[in-house]
Amino acid sequence: MASLGNITFACGDPRALAEFCAAALDYDLEEPPPDLIDAIEAEGGDLNAAAAAVDPAGDGPQLFFKKMPRSHSSTFRSIST
């Protein structure tokens, strides 16, 4: 039987949407490692560019939220792994 490992959402506020989905689905927020946070800050990057939530039981897919500007003409590519 096939299983779904990850679902990615394009959104304007990844952290807020990850918090909402985590609360609604009883998931945990997955915090990035401290060294990654330090590297993003050192480069002047946006700490809210992405967020993730995971099923604590390990049964459901990981939810990944990526910051993208809203555009009605954008096309999104689907990549299966």
Biotite code that builds the C-alpha atoms (Angstrom):
import biotite.structure as struc

atoms = struc.array([
    struc.Atom([0.000, 0.000, 0.000], chain_id="A", res_id=1, res_name="MET", atom_name="CA", element="C"),
    struc.Atom([1.295, 3.471, -0.863], chain_id="A", res_id=2, res_name="ALA", atom_name="CA", element="C"),
    struc.Atom([1.744, 6.064, 1.843], chain_id="A", res_id=3, res_name="SER", atom_name="CA", element="C"),
    struc.Atom([2.057, 9.834, 1.814], chain_id="A", res_id=4, res_name="LEU", atom_name="CA", element="C"),
    struc.Atom([5.228, 11.121, 3.475], chain_id="A", res_id=5, res_name="GLY", atom_name="CA", element="C"),
    struc.Atom([5.082, 14.901, 3.028], chain_id="A", res_id=6, res_name="ASN", atom_name="CA", element="C"),
    struc.Atom([2.578, 17.582, 2.104], chain_id="A", res_id=7, res_name="ILE", atom_name="CA", element="C"),
    struc.Atom([3.859, 21.053, 1.171], chain_id="A", res_id=8, res_name="THR", atom_name="CA", element="C"),
    struc.Atom([1.772, 24.212, 1.413], chain_id="A", res_id=9, res_name="PHE", atom_name="CA", element="C"),
    struc.Atom([2.656, 27.549, -0.204], chain_id="A", res_id=10, res_name="ALA", atom_name="CA", element="C"),
    struc.Atom([1.450, 30.348, 2.064], chain_id="A", res_id=11, res_name="CYS", atom_name="CA", element="C"),
    struc.Atom([2.076, 33.903, 3.222], chain_id="A", res_id=12, res_name="GLY", atom_name="CA", element="C"),
    struc.Atom([2.796, 33.116, 6.894], chain_id="A", res_id=13, res_name="ASP", atom_name="CA", element="C"),
    struc.Atom([4.302, 29.635, 7.342], chain_id="A", res_id=14, res_name="PRO", atom_name="CA", element="C"),
    struc.Atom([4.639, 29.775, 11.118], chain_id="A", res_id=15, res_name="ARG", atom_name="CA", element="C"),
    struc.Atom([1.033, 30.851, 11.693], chain_id="A", res_id=16, res_name="ALA", atom_name="CA", element="C"),
    struc.Atom([-0.363, 28.196, 9.351], chain_id="A", res_id=17, res_name="LEU", atom_name="CA", element="C"),
    struc.Atom([1.883, 25.509, 10.872], chain_id="A", res_id=18, res_name="ALA", atom_name="CA", element="C"),
    struc.Atom([0.686, 26.441, 14.370], chain_id="A", res_id=19, res_name="GLU", atom_name="CA", element="C"),
    struc.Atom([-2.952, 26.315, 13.252], chain_id="A", res_id=20, res_name="PHE", atom_name="CA", element="C"),
    struc.Atom([-2.598, 22.951, 11.502], chain_id="A", res_id=21, res_name="CYS", atom_name="CA", element="C"),
    struc.Atom([-0.593, 21.470, 14.374], chain_id="A", res_id=22, res_name="ALA", atom_name="CA", element="C"),
    struc.Atom([-3.321, 22.451, 16.850], chain_id="A", res_id=23, res_name="ALA", atom_name="CA", element="C"),
    struc.Atom([-6.133, 21.222, 14.573], chain_id="A", res_id=24, res_name="ALA", atom_name="CA", element="C"),
    struc.Atom([-4.458, 17.861, 13.851], chain_id="A", res_id=25, res_name="LEU", atom_name="CA", element="C"),
    struc.Atom([-2.752, 17.341, 17.232], chain_id="A", res_id=26, res_name="ASP", atom_name="CA", element="C"),
    struc.Atom([0.656, 17.521, 15.522], chain_id="A", res_id=27, res_name="TYR", atom_name="CA", element="C"),
    struc.Atom([3.901, 18.913, 16.953], chain_id="A", res_id=28, res_name="ASP", atom_name="CA", element="C"),
    struc.Atom([5.756, 21.860, 15.468], chain_id="A", res_id=29, res_name="LEU", atom_name="CA", element="C"),
    struc.Atom([9.171, 20.809, 14.242], chain_id="A", res_id=30, res_name="GLU", atom_name="CA", element="C"),
    struc.Atom([11.694, 23.439, 15.215], chain_id="A", res_id=31, res_name="GLU", atom_name="CA", element="C"),
    struc.Atom([14.765, 23.931, 13.022], chain_id="A", res_id=32, res_name="PRO", atom_name="CA", element="C"),
    struc.Atom([18.145, 23.077, 14.579], chain_id="A", res_id=33, res_name="PRO", atom_name="CA", element="C"),
    struc.Atom([19.846, 26.009, 16.377], chain_id="A", res_id=34, res_name="PRO", atom_name="CA", element="C"),
    struc.Atom([22.787, 26.021, 13.927], chain_id="A", res_id=35, res_name="ASP", atom_name="CA", element="C"),
    struc.Atom([20.380, 26.450, 11.012], chain_id="A", res_id=36, res_name="LEU", atom_name="CA", element="C"),
    struc.Atom([18.673, 29.361, 12.782], chain_id="A", res_id=37, res_name="ILE", atom_name="CA", element="C"),
    struc.Atom([22.075, 30.963, 13.399], chain_id="A", res_id=38, res_name="ASP", atom_name="CA", element="C"),
    struc.Atom([23.033, 30.553, 9.730], chain_id="A", res_id=39, res_name="ALA", atom_name="CA", element="C"),
    struc.Atom([19.753, 32.062, 8.511], chain_id="A", res_id=40, res_name="ILE", atom_name="CA", element="C"),
    struc.Atom([20.112, 35.035, 10.870], chain_id="A", res_id=41, res_name="GLU", atom_name="CA", element="C"),
    struc.Atom([23.759, 35.557, 9.867], chain_id="A", res_id=42, res_name="ALA", atom_name="CA", element="C"),
    struc.Atom([22.744, 35.769, 6.207], chain_id="A", res_id=43, res_name="GLU", atom_name="CA", element="C"),
    struc.Atom([19.894, 38.157, 6.988], chain_id="A", res_id=44, res_name="GLY", atom_name="CA", element="C"),
    struc.Atom([17.343, 35.551, 5.959], chain_id="A", res_id=45, res_name="GLY", atom_name="CA", element="C"),
    struc.Atom([13.697, 35.327, 6.916], chain_id="A", res_id=46, res_name="ASP", atom_name="CA", element="C"),
    struc.Atom([13.154, 32.999, 9.880], chain_id="A", res_id=47, res_name="LEU", atom_name="CA", element="C"),
    struc.Atom([9.505, 32.739, 8.856], chain_id="A", res_id=48, res_name="ASN", atom_name="CA", element="C"),
    struc.Atom([10.312, 31.500, 5.344], chain_id="A", res_id=49, res_name="ALA", atom_name="CA", element="C"),
    struc.Atom([9.345, 27.946, 6.262], chain_id="A", res_id=50, res_name="ALA", atom_name="CA", element="C"),
    struc.Atom([7.858, 25.847, 9.049], chain_id="A", res_id=51, res_name="ALA", atom_name="CA", element="C"),
    struc.Atom([6.982, 22.206, 9.610], chain_id="A", res_id=52, res_name="ALA", atom_name="CA", element="C"),
    struc.Atom([4.626, 20.098, 11.689], chain_id="A", res_id=53, res_name="ALA", atom_name="CA", element="C"),
    struc.Atom([4.879, 16.369, 12.352], chain_id="A", res_id=54, res_name="VAL", atom_name="CA", element="C"),
    struc.Atom([2.578, 13.669, 13.648], chain_id="A", res_id=55, res_name="ASP", atom_name="CA", element="C"),
    struc.Atom([3.970, 12.703, 17.076], chain_id="A", res_id=56, res_name="PRO", atom_name="CA", element="C"),
    struc.Atom([2.799, 9.116, 16.550], chain_id="A", res_id=57, res_name="ALA", atom_name="CA", element="C"),
    struc.Atom([4.610, 8.975, 13.218], chain_id="A", res_id=58, res_name="GLY", atom_name="CA", element="C"),
    struc.Atom([1.508, 7.787, 11.365], chain_id="A", res_id=59, res_name="ASP", atom_name="CA", element="C"),
    struc.Atom([0.564, 10.904, 9.407], chain_id="A", res_id=60, res_name="GLY", atom_name="CA", element="C"),
    struc.Atom([2.518, 12.838, 6.796], chain_id="A", res_id=61, res_name="PRO", atom_name="CA", element="C"),
    struc.Atom([4.920, 15.660, 7.646], chain_id="A", res_id=62, res_name="GLN", atom_name="CA", element="C"),
    struc.Atom([3.426, 19.056, 6.827], chain_id="A", res_id=63, res_name="LEU", atom_name="CA", element="C"),
    struc.Atom([5.804, 21.613, 5.339], chain_id="A", res_id=64, res_name="PHE", atom_name="CA", element="C"),
    struc.Atom([4.841, 25.265, 4.898], chain_id="A", res_id=65, res_name="PHE", atom_name="CA", element="C"),
    struc.Atom([6.836, 27.465, 2.531], chain_id="A", res_id=66, res_name="LYS", atom_name="CA", element="C"),
    struc.Atom([6.492, 31.230, 2.250], chain_id="A", res_id=67, res_name="LYS", atom_name="CA", element="C"),
    struc.Atom([5.521, 32.307, -1.256], chain_id="A", res_id=68, res_name="MET", atom_name="CA", element="C"),
    struc.Atom([3.957, 35.502, -2.517], chain_id="A", res_id=69, res_name="PRO", atom_name="CA", element="C"),
    struc.Atom([0.370, 35.207, -3.627], chain_id="A", res_id=70, res_name="ARG", atom_name="CA", element="C"),
    struc.Atom([0.038, 35.123, -7.381], chain_id="A", res_id=71, res_name="SER", atom_name="CA", element="C"),
    struc.Atom([-2.858, 34.040, -9.524], chain_id="A", res_id=72, res_name="HIS", atom_name="CA", element="C"),
    struc.Atom([-0.552, 33.307, -12.443], chain_id="A", res_id=73, res_name="SER", atom_name="CA", element="C"),
    struc.Atom([1.910, 31.078, -10.585], chain_id="A", res_id=74, res_name="SER", atom_name="CA", element="C"),
    struc.Atom([2.268, 27.457, -11.531], chain_id="A", res_id=75, res_name="THR", atom_name="CA", element="C"),
    struc.Atom([3.309, 24.932, -8.928], chain_id="A", res_id=76, res_name="PHE", atom_name="CA", element="C"),
    struc.Atom([5.210, 21.807, -9.781], chain_id="A", res_id=77, res_name="ARG", atom_name="CA", element="C"),
    struc.Atom([4.559, 18.574, -7.952], chain_id="A", res_id=78, res_name="SER", atom_name="CA", element="C"),
    struc.Atom([7.533, 16.393, -7.106], chain_id="A", res_id=79, res_name="ILE", atom_name="CA", element="C"),
    struc.Atom([7.061, 12.856, -5.811], chain_id="A", res_id=80, res_name="SER", atom_name="CA", element="C"),
    struc.Atom([9.714, 11.131, -3.778], chain_id="A", res_id=81, res_name="THR", atom_name="CA", element="C"),
])
